[in-house]
């Protein structure tokens, strides 16, 4: 399946569940930054963006998918709003920047 088809399918499922935005978090079990960052990202989503779906993807297990989506390093974050990519980051991400990027689209789609 083509990466865009995968993203469209996931976005459609999230939208059907009342979640018009989707955050894909690519991680690796052996990645200490990944395990430290994820709870912070999860808290951010839960506290500020409750209508957003958060999906963890093991980039080691699903290496081909991560490569197709150009997630070349971990942690990786890909945010989709109404099925369109609106934010992408690899490596350490500033939570404030992530919050601001998500908020722009979240306000349009949810609030």
C-alpha positions in Angstrom: 0.0 0.0 0.0 1.3 3.5 -0.9 2.1 5.7 2.1 -0.5 8.3 1.1 -3.1 5.6 1.1 -2.1 4.5 4.5 -2.3 8.0 5.9 -5.6 8.6 4.2 -7.0 5.4 5.7 -5.8 6.3 9.2 -7.1 9.8 8.9 -10.5 8.5 7.8 -10.7 6.1 10.7 -9.7 8.9 13.1 -12.3 11.3 11.6 -15.0 8.6 11.9 -14.2 8.3 15.5 -14.6 12.1 15.9 -10.9 12.9 15.8 -10.2 15.1 12.8 -6.5 15.3 13.6 -3.9 12.5 13.9 -0.4 12.5 15.4 1.8 9.7 14.4 4.7 9.1 16.9 7.5 7.0 15.4 9.8 5.5 18.1 12.2 2.7 18.9 12.2 0.6 22.1 16.0 1.1 22.5 15.7 4.9 21.9 16.0 6.7 25.3 14.8 10.0 23.8 11.8 8.3 22.4 10.8 6.8 25.7 11.4 10.2 27.5 9.5 12.3 24.9 6.4 10.1 24.4 4.8 10.6 27.8 5.2 14.4 27.3 3.6 14.3 23.9 0.8 12.1 25.2 0.1 14.5 28.0 0.2 17.5 25.6 -2.4 15.8 23.4 -4.6 14.7 26.3 -4.6 18.1 28.0 -4.9 20.4 25.0 -6.1 18.4 22.1 -8.6 15.8 23.3 -10.2 15.3 19.9 -6.8 14.3 18.4 -5.8 10.7 17.9 -2.3 9.8 19.0 -0.8 6.7 17.3 2.5 5.1 18.3 4.4 3.3 15.5 7.5 1.2 16.2 9.9 2.5 13.5 12.1 -0.6 13.9 9.3 -3.1 13.5 7.6 -1.1 10.7 10.9 0.1 9.1 9.5 0.0 5.5 6.5 2.2 6.5 8.7 4.7 8.4 11.0 4.9 5.3 8.1 5.4 2.9 6.9 8.2 5.1 10.4 9.7 5.2 10.8 9.2 9.0 14.5 8.6 8.8 15.3 9.2 12.5 13.5 8.7 15.7 11.7 10.0 17.5 9.6 11.2 14.6 6.3 13.1 14.6 3.9 13.5 11.8 0.7 15.5 12.3 -2.3 15.2 9.9 -5.3 17.6 9.9 -8.2 16.5 7.9 -5.9 14.0 6.1 -3.3 16.5 5.2 0.2 16.7 6.6 0.6 19.9 8.6 3.7 19.2 10.7 6.7 16.9 10.6 9.7 16.6 12.9 12.5 14.1 13.5 14.7 14.0 16.6 14.0 16.2 19.6 11.0 18.4 19.3 10.2 21.5 21.3 6.9 20.8 23.0 5.8 24.5 22.8 6.5 24.5 19.0 4.5 21.3 18.6 1.6 22.7 20.7 1.5 25.9 18.6 1.6 24.0 15.3 -1.2 21.7 16.3 -3.3 24.5 17.8 -3.5 26.4 14.5 -5.3 23.6 12.8 -7.1 22.2 15.9 -8.9 25.5 16.3 -10.1 25.4 12.7 -11.3 21.8 12.8 -12.5 21.3 16.4 -13.2 24.5 18.2 
